[in-house]
Amino acid sequence: MLLLLLSYLGGALTIVSPCILPVLPFVFARSSEPFRRSGLPLLAGMALTFAAVATLAAVGGGWVVQANQYGRWLAMALMAFFGVTLLLPRLAEKLTAPLVALGSRLSNAAQQPTADGKQGSISASFLLGIATGLLWAPCAGPILGLVLTGAALNGASVGTTFLLLAYAAGAATSLAVALLIGGKVFTAMKRSLGAGEWIRRGLGLAMLAGVAAIALGLDTGLLTKVSNNSTTSLEQSLLDKFKPKPAAAPAMAASNAMMAAASHTTALPSEGPLPPLDGAVQWLNSPPLTAASLKGKVVLVDFWTYSCINCLRSLPYVKAWAAKYHDQGLVVIGVHAPEFAFERDIGNVRKAVKDLGINYPVAIDNDYSIWRAFSNEYWPAHYFIDAKGQIRGHHFGEGEYAESEKIIQQLLAEAGNKNVAGGVVSGMPDATGVEQASNGADVGSPETYLGTDRASNFASPGGEKKDRTQRYTAPAQLVLNQWALEGSWHASGENVALTQAPGRIVYRFHARDVHLVLGPGKDGKPVRFKVTLDGVAPKTNHGSDIDADGSGTVTGQRLYQLLRLDGPVMDHTFSIEFLDPGVQAYAFTFG
């Protein structure tokens, strides 16, 4: 529903963009006619045609593009003919009497009474709208781009068509307002100045100019560029406020392209230049860095966020590489792209950077500007850039650390360093707590979000209720990977918050490690809790954030390690009871 609203607002914003100008003459040509019988059918035809063509263009392939081009040329011919009839009706009538008659009927049908005495032809206006819809090329701003990208990735769907319809309806709404206001202005001009014929000719000339602009590509070229600072920024601000969060990376999302390069160390193909780094809202441990200032250096860009368990487990290797190769020309840049709202707090990020012992530059990418510049989709993601500023490899997710380090070594050697340190970092014996490697082979439970936007496998009777405070109960038995709430909780899209103590979360899992992203309430007061494993204190199975008796305290917004089993991995029931209200719980991760 939110994406439908954004699509509608994105379409409405096209009215303030110059890229809509070629369409306006065709719309205002109907301004003096009854809106319900002329303007409304025209706009409906435009919206339906645009949605249909855009849907086909997004999912259909090259043949649709060609068909659309043919349709555009046919429509331009039709519009040019209407423009001539408006500009020089007498000359057009003499030169092509039959075509002029047909064109006049379509162009002026709304001006002539129908058989029932009403003015305006709905069908003629609708046909005119269909032709105009084929010509319409609105600016492909971030919102329309999001819709079309989703369609291209996910294939044809009813949802895609509805989103495109919403976008077209937004633009049609803006045009309708302009048409209604424009109609009153034109009517007043006709009464006071007697300039009806000149207005008609002016509209005809404007229609021909619009057809010429579209034929020359100005509607999608020059005009789109002119509009970049208007609608694009407005649409982007809407996306920045409401946009869906990027999806987290699978634990082992290794890039096949990088792995092929790593196995043939003499051939690391270029994947394009290092994108700009100027979208960060702030830099830690360094002044702002730019692609130009990094020329001559080998660069490792690490996309991470501080509550992501996959990022935290790869972090010891990134820190080790930064220390090992710093004096040999390697620059490591951590790009912190937040997943949860609390990770946008610069104070929280600064504290995490200090607590985790990160001393290399960190760009805080709260607006996902650098994320989008790299077309990135994963946490963690490592990009390897050579001394000439070219991306030469990448790796997504945990693992394959030796192959990644070999790429660093090769790029340093290519840059002219004759004393590149040998060997590879392995084992990471100094890694503790959440930074310790996963027991990946035995993990049978997925990352599980507790907020309603991405929740799954919720087992409390009645289901989760978004934006409502409700008392929940937990079933006596859970099947593997089910979870439940007990007590009074308020569920939002991103988390669940305990409104009254005590309250409990239970989860049936299969893994060695259990982590939970937690934060105190809005007042910031610490929240005490107690963890049990299969109904008893965890003892030697406790994680780094609790004691052997299961007690712990939520003092900040971060990922907490609650269990680390020291025996065989099997199915267990985890329970955490909060003794104080206000706690916010976001997501389980396992290792």
Long-range contacts (C-beta under 8 A, 24 or more apart in sequence): 2-242, 3-146, 3-147, 3-163, 3-244, 4-162, 4-163, 4-166, 5-166, 6-143, 6-238, 6-239, 6-242, 7-143, 7-144, 7-147, 7-163, 7-164, 7-166, 7-167, 7-170, 8-166, 8-167, 8-169, 8-170, 8-173, 9-143, 9-170, 9-235, 9-238, 10-141, 10-142, 10-143, 10-144, 10-167, 10-170, 10-231, 10-235, 10-238, 11-138, 11-144, 11-166, 11-167, 11-168, 11-169, 11-170, 11-171, 11-172, 11-173, 11-174, 12-170, 12-171, 12-173, 12-174, 13-141, 13-170, 13-174, 13-231, 13-234, 13-235, 14-138, 14-139, 14-170, 14-171, 14-174, 14-231, 15-171, 15-174, 15-175, 15-177, 15-178, 16-230, 16-231, 16-234, 17-138, 17-139, 17-223, 17-227, 17-230, 17-231, 18-223, 18-226, 18-227, 18-230, 19-137, 19-138, 19-139, 19-219, 19-220, 19-223, 19-224, 19-226, 19-227, 20-138, 20-171, 20-175, 21-210, 21-213, 21-219, 21-223, 22-135, 22-137, 22-210, 22-211, 22-213, 22-214, 22-218, 22-219, 22-223, 23-132, 23-135, 23-136, 23-175, 23-210, 24-175, 24-178, 24-206, 24-210, 25-83, 25-203, 25-206, 25-207, 25-209, 25-210, 26-79, 26-82, 26-128, 26-132, 26-135, 26-207, 26-210, 27-132, 27-175, 27-178, 27-179, 28-178, 28-179, 28-182, 28-186, 28-203, 28-206, 29-82, 29-86, 29-107, 29-203, 29-207, 30-110, 30-125, 30-128, 30-179, 31-179, 31-182, 31-183, 31-186, 32-111, 32-183, 32-186, 32-187, 32-190, 33-110, 33-111, 33-119, 33-120, 33-125, 33-183, 34-110, 34-118, 34-119, 34-120, 35-176, 35-179, 35-180, 35-183, 36-120, 37-110, 37-118, 37-119, 37-120, 37-121, 37-122, 37-125, 38-110, 38-120, 38-121, 38-122, 38-125, 39-125, 39-176, 39-179, 39-180, 39-183, 40-125, 40-176, 41-122, 41-123, 41-125, 41-126, 41-129, 42-125, 42-126, 42-128, 42-129, 42-132, 43-129, 43-172, 43-175, 43-176, 43-179, 44-126, 44-129, 44-172, 45-125, 45-126, 45-127, 45-128, 45-129, 45-130, 45-131, 45-132, 45-133, 46-129, 46-130, 46-132, 46-133, 46-136, 46-168, 46-172, 46-175, 47-129, 47-133, 47-165, 47-168, 47-169, 47-171, 47-172, 48-130, 48-133, 48-165, 48-168, 49-129, 49-130, 49-132, 49-133, 49-134, 49-136, 50-133, 50-136, 50-138, 50-164, 50-168, 50-171, 51-161, 51-164, 51-165, 51-167, 51-168, 52-161, 53-133, 53-134, 54-148, 54-164, 54-168, 55-151, 55-156, 55-160, 55-161, 55-164, 57-148, 58-147, 58-148, 58-151, 58-152, 58-160, 58-164, 59-151, 59-152, 59-155, 59-156, 59-160, 68-134, 71-134, 72-134, 72-135, 72-214, 74-134, 75-131, 75-132, 75-134, 75-135, 76-135, 76-211, 76-214, 76-215, 78-131, 79-131, 79-132, 79-135, 79-207, 79-210, 79-211, 80-207, 80-208, 80-211, 82-106, 82-107, 82-128, 82-204, 82-207, 83-204, 83-205, 83-206, 83-207, 83-208, 83-211, 84-204, 84-208, 85-204, 86-200, 86-201, 86-203, 86-204, 86-207, 87-201, 87-204, 87-205, 87-207, 87-208, 88-201, 88-204, 135-211, 135-214, 135-219, 137-214, 137-219, 137-220, 138-171, 139-223, 139-224, 139-227, 139-228, 139-231, 139-232, 140-224, 141-231, 141-232, 141-235, 141-236, 142-232, 142-235, 142-236, 142-239, 143-167, 143-235, 143-238, 143-239, 146-239, 146-243, 240-367, 243-368, 245-339, 245-340, 246-337, 246-339, 246-368, 246-371, 246-376, 246-377, 246-379, 247-377, 248-308, 248-310, 248-339, 248-378, 248-379, 248-447, 249-310, 249-377, 249-378, 249-379, 249-380, 249-381, 249-396, 249-397, 250-396, 250-397, 251-310, 251-397, 251-398, 251-438, 251-440, 251-443, 252-397, 252-398, 252-399, 252-440, 253-378, 253-396, 253-397, 254-395, 254-396, 254-397, 254-399, 254-400, 255-393, 255-394, 255-395, 255-396, 257-393, 257-394, 258-384, 258-393, 258-394, 258-395, 258-400, 258-403, 258-404, 258-407, 259-400, 259-403, 261-392, 261-393, 261-407, 262-393, 262-400, 262-403, 262-404, 262-406, 262-407, 263-403, 265-406, 265-410, 268-386, 268-392, 268-393, 268-407, 268-410, 268-411, 269-392, 270-390, 270-391, 270-392, 271-390, 271-391, 271-392, 271-393, 271-394, 272-390, 272-391, 273-389, 273-390, 273-391, 274-299, 274-301, 274-385, 274-389, 274-390, 274-391, 275-370, 275-373, 275-374, 276-370, 276-373, 277-333, 277-363, 277-370, 277-373, 278-369, 279-365, 279-367, 279-368, 279-369, 279-370, 279-372, 279-373, 280-335, 280-363, 280-364, 280-365, 280-369, 280-370, 281-346, 281-364, 281-365, 281-366, 281-367, 282-346, 282-364, 283-361, 283-362, 283-363, 283-364, 284-349, 284-350, 284-353, 284-361, 284-362, 284-364, 285-353, 285-358, 285-359, 285-360, 285-361, 285-362, 286-360, 286-361, 286-362, 288-363, 289-331, 289-333, 289-361, 289-363, 291-389, 294-331, 294-385, 294-389, 295-387, 295-388, 295-389, 296-329, 296-387, 296-415, 297-329, 297-330, 297-331, 297-387, 297-415, 298-325, 298-329, 298-330, 298-331, 298-384, 298-385, 298-386, 298-387, 298-408, 298-411, 298-412, 298-415, 299-330, 299-331, 299-332, 299-333, 299-384, 299-385, 300-330, 300-331, 300-332, 300-333, 300-382, 300-383, 300-384, 300-385, 300-408, 301-333, 301-335, 301-374, 301-382, 301-383, 301-385, 302-332, 302-333, 302-334, 302-335, 302-380, 302-381, 302-382, 303-335, 303-337, 303-371, 303-374, 303-376, 303-378, 303-379, 303-380, 303-381, 303-382, 303-383, 304-334, 304-335, 304-336, 304-337, 304-379, 304-380, 305-336, 305-337, 305-338, 305-339, 305-343, 305-379, 306-336, 306-343, 306-348, 306-349, 306-352, 306-353, 306-356, 306-558, 306-559, 307-339, 307-340, 307-343, 307-517, 307-557, 307-558, 307-559, 307-586, 308-339, 308-379, 308-380, 308-559, 309-434, 309-438, 309-447, 309-515, 309-559, 309-589, 309-591, 310-379, 310-380, 310-397, 310-398, 311-379, 311-380, 312-356, 312-434, 312-435, 312-559, 313-398, 313-431, 313-434, 313-435, 313-436, 313-437, 313-438, 313-591, 314-380, 314-382, 314-398, 314-401, 315-356, 315-358, 315-435, 316-428, 316-430, 316-431, 316-435, 317-401, 317-404, 317-405, 317-425, 317-428, 318-382, 319-357, 319-358, 319-360, 320-425, 320-428, 321-405, 321-408, 321-425, 322-359, 322-360, 324-421, 324-425, 325-408, 325-412, 325-420, 325-421, 328-412, 328-417, 328-419, 328-420, 328-421, 329-387, 329-412, 329-415, 329-417, 330-408, 330-412, 331-360, 331-361, 332-360, 332-361, 333-360, 333-361, 333-362, 333-363, 334-358, 334-360, 334-361, 334-362, 334-363, 335-362, 335-363, 335-365, 335-370, 335-371, 336-362, 336-363, 336-364, 336-365, 337-365, 337-368, 337-370, 337-371, 337-376, 337-379, 338-365, 338-366, 339-379, 340-494, 340-495, 340-517, 340-557, 340-586, 341-494, 342-519, 342-557, 343-557, 345-557, 348-556, 348-557, 348-558, 351-556, 352-558, 356-435, 384-408, 384-411, 385-411, 386-411, 386-414, 386-415, 387-411, 387-414, 387-415, 387-416, 398-438, 398-440, 399-440, 401-425, 401-426, 402-426, 432-544, 433-543, 433-544, 433-545, 433-561, 434-515, 434-544, 434-559, 434-561, 436-564, 436-591, 437-591, 438-512, 438-513, 438-591, 439-511, 439-512, 439-513, 439-569, 439-591, 440-591, 442-510, 442-511, 442-512, 442-569, 443-510, 443-511, 443-512, 443-590, 443-591, 444-480, 444-481, 444-509, 444-510, 444-511, 444-571, 445-480, 445-481, 445-507, 445-509, 445-510, 445-511, 445-588, 445-590, 446-481, 446-590, 447-587, 447-588, 447-589, 447-590, 448-481, 448-483, 448-507, 448-587, 448-588, 449-586, 449-587, 450-483, 450-491, 450-495, 450-496, 450-505, 450-585, 450-586, 450-587, 450-588, 451-491, 451-492, 451-493, 451-494, 451-495, 451-496, 451-586, 452-491, 452-492, 452-493, 453-493, 453-494, 457-481, 457-482, 457-483, 458-482, 458-483, 458-484, 459-483, 459-484, 460-484, 460-485, 460-486, 464-491, 464-496, 465-491, 466-491, 466-492, 466-493, 467-491, 467-492, 469-499, 474-504, 474-506, 478-506, 478-507, 478-508, 478-573, 479-508, 480-508, 480-509, 480-510, 480-571, 481-507, 481-508, 481-509, 481-510, 482-507, 482-508, 483-507, 483-508, 483-588, 494-586, 495-519, 495-584, 495-585, 495-586, 496-584, 496-585, 497-521, 497-582, 497-583, 497-584, 497-585, 498-527, 498-578, 498-581, 498-582, 498-583, 499-581, 500-581, 501-578, 501-579, 501-580, 501-581, 502-577, 502-578, 502-579, 503-577, 503-578, 503-581, 503-583, 504-575, 504-576, 504-577, 504-578, 505-575, 505-576, 505-585, 506-573, 506-574, 506-575, 507-573, 507-574, 507-575, 507-588, 508-571, 508-572, 508-573, 508-574, 509-571, 509-572, 509-573, 509-574, 509-588, 509-590, 510-569, 510-570, 510-571, 510-572, 511-569, 511-590, 511-591, 512-564, 512-565, 512-569, 512-590, 512-591, 513-543, 513-561, 513-563, 513-564, 513-565, 513-590, 513-591, 514-543, 514-561, 514-562, 514-563, 514-574, 514-588, 514-590, 515-543, 515-559, 515-560, 515-561, 515-562, 515-588, 515-589, 515-590, 515-591, 516-559, 516-560, 516-562, 516-576, 516-585, 516-586, 516-587, 516-588, 516-589, 517-557, 517-558, 517-559, 517-560, 517-585, 517-586, 517-587, 517-589, 518-554, 518-557, 518-558, 518-559, 518-560, 518-583, 518-584, 518-585, 518-586, 519-554, 519-556, 519-557, 519-558, 519-583, 519-584, 519-586, 520-554, 520-555, 520-556, 520-557, 520-582, 520-583, 520-584, 521-581, 521-582, 521-583, 521-584, 522-582, 523-582, 525-580, 525-582, 526-553, 526-554, 526-555, 526-580, 527-553, 527-554, 527-578, 527-579, 527-580, 527-581, 527-582, 527-583, 528-552, 528-553, 528-578, 528-579, 528-580, 529-553, 529-554, 529-576, 529-577, 529-578, 529-579, 529-583, 530-576, 530-577, 530-579, 531-562, 531-563, 531-574, 531-575, 531-576, 531-577, 532-574, 532-575, 532-577, 533-563, 533-572, 533-573, 533-574, 533-575, 534-572, 534-573, 535-573, 535-575, 538-563, 540-566, 541-565, 541-566, 541-567, 554-578, 554-583, 557-584, 559-589
